[in-house]
């Protein structure tokens, strides 16, 4: 999961934050209040944002990566191992993706 501010008030570009938090309350605790000063990576202007402006989005795509990794590992077992490994890797990756979606929803629904 990655956290971002929807649009810089100067250049309107998305600002991806280099922090990790489960909810907005944790962000408040990190910064000591509800307002934070953020420098845009695009236009380099610094603006003040409220934690309510922070959103989360999934950055996981573990399903595809798991299928590829499982398939490569399964290749050691021949064609059947390739298929079984790809399926197993895809299932494990899918579970990780679903967990990421839950985390995103938890953050976005927090106050």
N, C-alpha and C positions, 0 to 999 in steps of 0.2 A: 504494500500500500504506500502511495506517496501522497504527500500533502501539498496543496497549492492554494494560491489566491487567484481567483478567476481572471482578474485583469488588472494590470498596473494602471494606476490613475493617470499616469503620464502617457504611456505608449500603447496601452490596452492589450499588452501581451500577457499570457499566463505566466505567473511566477511560481516555480516549483520550489518548495521550501526544503532545506536540508535538515529537517528535524523528524523525529519519530515520536508519535504520541497515540494513545488508544482513544482519547477523547479530547474535547476542547478544554476541559478542566485541567488536564495534564499540561496543555499548552499554557494556560494561565499560570500554573505553578512554575513552569520553566522560566517565564518572563516576568513573573511577579505581579502582573496585572492583566487587564483585558486588551490592552493596546500594545502593539509591537511595531518597531521600526524595521522596515524591510527594504533592502536595496534591490532594484530590478536588475536582472542579469542582461537584459536587452538594451535598455536606455540608460542604465546606471544611476537613475534618480532614486533617492530614498524617500519613502512615503510611510505614513502611519496607517496601520490597519487594525481593525478590531478582530478578535479571535473568531467572531461569528462569520467573518468573511473567508475563513479558511475552510476548504473542502478537501475531501479525500477521494482518490480514485485508485482503482486496481492497477497495479503494474505487473501482475503475475500473468504468465502464460506457461505455467508449469506443465499443463497437459501435453502440449506438443513436444516440449523438451523432454518430458518423462518418457514419452513414447519413443523418441529417437534414442535416448540413452538406454532404455530397456531393450530396444531392438538391437542396438549395437552389442550390448552385453549378451543378449540372447543369441547373437550370431555365432557365438562359440558353440552353441548347441545345435547348429545347423538350421535349416529352414524352419523347422517346427519351433526351435528355440527362439528364432527371430520373431516369429508371430507371437508366441507366448510372452516374450520379453517386452515387445511393443505394447501389447494389451495391458500387461501388469504395470509398465511404466506410465501409460496413459491414465490408468485408474488412479494411481498414486498421485500423479500430477493434477488430475481433476479434483481430488480431495483437497490439495493445496490451494487450487484456484477458488474453490467454494469457501474455504476458510478465509481467504483474502477478501472475498465479496462480503462475508459477514463482518469482518473488521471495518471495511469501508462503510457499510450501513450503520454500524455502531457509532463510528466517528461522526458521520454526517447527521445522525439523529441526536447527537449530544448537544448540550447547551453550554 
